[in-house]
């Protein structure tokens, strides 16, 4: 069966510090991968998605970047964190290449920027 | 552009009551998919159901049931005989082939509180 991991689970970082969040998927190959952010108040916003190694699409301009160095690894980064980057970051995967395929989510990383 | 509206921000019921969570969507696409996810306090989003726009049959899974009505662009979720473990935030989401978005469009969620 497929599983998705995210780490760290929680993170407290000062403003201006770098960020690296990691997501890995097991039990499947060539998945679509997604990064979402859930700010306080619950709404989920798609940040990045990837259909393959090195292929990243960004949904909104922001202080963040994403990379996919391996088939089942998706990394969210920032060179300098802002207060507004605080939130709950969720990684998701889908088994197919269509955006309408079911997305399965990881446990999330709660980021607090002080 | 596509949009999902969950007008109920928070619902509180007593255990064993039935509760319905509303979801209204907007899309110009004729082919689309609707989803419901559950987010318990732990934070992980748990997939509940996926329904395509060509299948308007209602679905029942245990105490959960979904009512899809294209005429009113709604995809409502009912929990029968609610239990405390049902307490969570529930999200309705939409994905359309030509919707212009590359991921799920989520509603803002409904916080469901089941009181013992």
Contacts between the chains, C-beta under 8 A, distances in Angstrom:
chain1	res1	chain2	res2	distance
A	34	B	103	5.5
A	36	B	103	7.2
A	41	B	108	7.4
A	42	B	89	6.1
A	42	B	108	5.7
A	42	B	109	4.4
A	42	B	111	7.8
A	43	B	106	6.5
A	43	B	108	4.9
A	43	B	109	7.3
A	44	B	91	7.0
A	44	B	104	7.6
A	44	B	106	4.4
A	46	B	101	7.1
A	46	B	102	6.8
A	46	B	103	3.6
A	46	B	104	7.1
A	49	B	102	5.1
A	49	B	103	5.7
A	57	B	102	6.0
A	59	B	101	7.5
A	59	B	102	6.5
A	59	B	103	7.0
A	88	B	43	6.1
A	90	B	45	6.4
A	92	B	45	7.7
A	98	B	97	7.5
A	99	B	95	5.4
A	99	B	97	7.4
A	99	B	101	7.5
A	99	B	102	5.6
A	99	B	103	6.5
A	100	B	31	7.8
A	100	B	32	7.3
A	100	B	33	4.5
A	100	B	52	7.7
A	100	B	95	4.6
A	100	B	96	7.4
A	100	B	97	6.2
A	102	B	35	7.1
A	102	B	47	5.9
A	102	B	50	5.0
A	103	B	35	8.0
A	103	B	47	7.6
A	103	B	103	7.4
A	103	B	104	6.1
A	104	B	47	6.0
A	105	B	37	7.5
A	105	B	44	6.1
A	105	B	45	3.9
A	105	B	46	7.8
A	105	B	47	7.6
A	106	B	44	7.0
A	107	B	42	7.2
A	107	B	43	6.7
A	107	B	44	4.7
A	108	B	43	4.6
A	108	B	44	6.2
A	110	B	43	7.1
